[in-house]
Amino acid sequence: MDTIKVSAKSRSTAVAGAIAGVIREYRQAQVQAIGAGAVNQAIKAIAIARSYLQQDQLDLAVVPTFAEVDINGEERTAVRLYIESRPSEESPNVPHSNGHHVDTVALEAV
């Protein structure tokens, strides 16, 4: 399984389609982004991919990590997002991007 690399110029819907396709095939995906704009596009893509996967009764769990990567001889810090699928019934009660809201739990500020 290859890493899906996202840039600030990536179309979030195209990345979402790639994420959904990989999730459907492997049940997990890995996304890498370097820089605030790229991380923003990656997060938006994951939110969109959730809506794409609803028809398959799948939701996503994401674990963010940092990774040092070499880009043209220069070491950069990337954000890697490890994504796993899980059945929708195991998901917490959070809104989906389709506009349908379910009961949410208020979290106390720490």
C-alpha positions in Angstrom: 0.0 0.0 0.0 1.5 3.3 -1.1 1.4 6.6 0.9 -1.1 9.1 -0.4 1.0 12.4 -0.6 -1.0 15.6 -0.3 0.1 19.1 -1.2 -1.5 22.5 -0.6 -2.6 22.5 -4.2 -4.2 19.0 -4.1 -7.9 18.9 -4.8 -9.5 17.6 -1.5 -12.2 15.7 -3.5 -9.6 13.9 -5.6 -7.7 12.9 -2.4 -10.9 11.8 -0.8 -11.6 9.5 -3.7 -8.1 8.0 -3.4 -8.5 7.5 0.4 -12.0 5.9 -0.1 -10.6 3.6 -2.8 -7.6 2.5 -0.7 -9.9 2.0 2.4 -12.3 -0.1 0.4 -9.4 -2.3 -0.8 -7.1 -2.5 2.2 -9.3 -1.3 5.1 -6.4 1.2 5.9 -4.6 4.0 4.3 -1.7 6.4 5.0 -1.7 10.1 4.1 1.4 12.3 4.2 1.4 16.1 4.2 4.1 18.7 4.6 3.1 22.2 5.6 -0.1 23.8 6.9 -1.8 24.1 3.6 -1.2 20.4 2.8 -2.4 19.3 6.2 -5.5 21.4 5.7 -6.2 19.7 2.4 -5.6 16.2 3.9 -8.0 16.8 6.8 -10.7 18.1 4.4 -10.1 15.0 2.2 -10.6 12.7 5.2 -13.9 14.4 6.1 -15.1 14.1 2.5 -13.9 10.4 2.4 -16.1 9.7 5.4 -19.2 10.7 3.4 -18.0 8.6 0.4 -17.7 5.6 2.7 -21.1 5.9 4.4 -22.8 3.9 1.6 -20.4 1.0 2.6 -21.4 1.4 6.3 -17.8 2.3 7.0 -16.4 5.1 9.2 -12.8 6.2 9.7 -10.5 6.4 12.6 -7.4 8.6 12.2 -4.1 8.6 14.1 -1.8 11.6 13.4 2.0 11.2 13.7 5.1 13.1 12.7 7.8 11.7 10.4 11.1 13.1 9.2 11.4 12.8 5.4 14.1 13.7 2.9 13.0 16.0 0.2 15.7 16.9 -2.3 18.4 16.4 0.3 16.6 18.5 2.9 15.1 17.0 6.0 11.5 18.1 6.5 8.9 17.2 9.1 5.8 15.6 7.7 2.4 14.9 9.2 1.4 11.3 8.6 -2.2 10.3 9.1 -2.8 6.6 9.6 -6.4 5.9 8.7 -8.4 2.7 9.5 -11.9 1.8 8.6 -14.4 0.5 11.2 -18.1 -0.4 10.9 -20.3 2.6 11.3 -22.1 1.1 14.3 -18.8 1.3 16.2 -18.4 5.0 15.5 -18.8 7.7 18.2 -21.9 9.9 17.9 -20.5 12.6 15.7 -22.0 14.4 12.7 -21.3 13.2 9.2 -20.6 15.5 6.4 -24.0 14.8 4.9 -25.6 17.4 7.2 -27.3 14.7 9.4 -26.4 15.4 13.0 -26.6 12.8 15.8 -26.5 13.4 19.5 -23.1 14.7 20.5 -21.5 14.7 24.0 -20.2 18.1 25.3 -16.6 17.8 26.2 -15.2 19.7 29.1 -12.3 22.0 28.3 -9.0 20.9 29.9 
